[in-house]
Amino acid sequence: MSSRRSYPSDLSDAEWALLEPLIPAPKPGGRPAKVPRREIVNAILYVLENGIKWRAMPHDLPHWSTVYHYFRKWQKEGIWEKAVQALARQDREREGR
């Protein structure tokens, strides 16, 4: 995790453990990723929870264009739908259904 102060919208370790397997890892080869995937997801959640414009993101989060790029890329790849399905499955299992 980064050295910045956390926001209420940041993922807990348990939440990240659920989502991390669903988030595509950086492609092998080439330059290493500069921004951890968890920070990208935290920034996306900040925008969604606070209803702000992408460009209005706080400066201690990754740059808005990087975050928006991954949000759209993962949206097109169906990552968010898979995450919702995984969370719903976990809720059903917890309730014994």
N, C-alpha and C positions, 0 to 999 in steps of 0.2 A: 504494500500500500504506500501511497505517497506521503510526503511530510506535511501536506496541507491539513488544515482543520477539517473535520468531517461535517457534512451537511445532513439534515434529517432524512433526505432522500437517498443517501448512500446505502449501498447493500451491506448487510451484515455478513459475517463470514459464512453463516449457514445458508443465507440466500445465494451468495456467490457460489457456494459448493453445488447448489442446484443448477444454477445457470451456466457455470463455466464449461461443462461438457457440451452445451448447446451452441456456444459462441465459437465460430471458426477460429482456429489458431492461425498465426501468421504463416504465410506460405514459406516452405523451406527454400533456402538459397536467397540470394539478394541481400539487401540491407536488413539488419534486425529492426524490429518494430521499435519506434521511439516512445510510443504511448502504450502503457499496459491496457489490455482489454477491459479489465475491471474499471479503470478510470474512464474509459469511453462509455461503458454502460452507466456508471455513476453520473456522468455528465448528461447522458440522454435522459435518465430518470429525473435529474434536476430540471431540465427544460420541461418535461412533461408534467411534473408535479407542480411547478411554479407558473406554468402557462406563459413563459416568456418567449421572446423572439430568439432564434438561434444566435444572432449577433449580439444579444444582450447577456450572454453567459458570463459569469464572473471570470476574472482573469487568472484565478488559481486553478481553474479546470482546463482541460486540453482546449486548444483553439477550436472555435465553433465550426470551422470548415472541415476539420478532421472528424469531429463528432458527427456532423451532419452527413458526411460522406459514408461513414460506417452505418449510421442509422438507415439511410436509404439502401445501401448495399445489402444489409441484413434483412431489410423489409422485402426487397425483391427476391431474396433467397428463401424467404419463408421462415426465417429464424424466430421472429416474434410469435408466429402462430405455433411453432413447435414448443416455444417456452410456455405459452399459455396452456397448451395441451399437457405438458409435463406437470405444471402446477396444479391443474385441475385433477390429473391422475393422482397426484400426491394427496390432495384434499379428500378424494373419494376413498383412497386406501386408509387414510387416517380415520375416516368415519365408518370404516368397515364395509364399504360398498364395493 
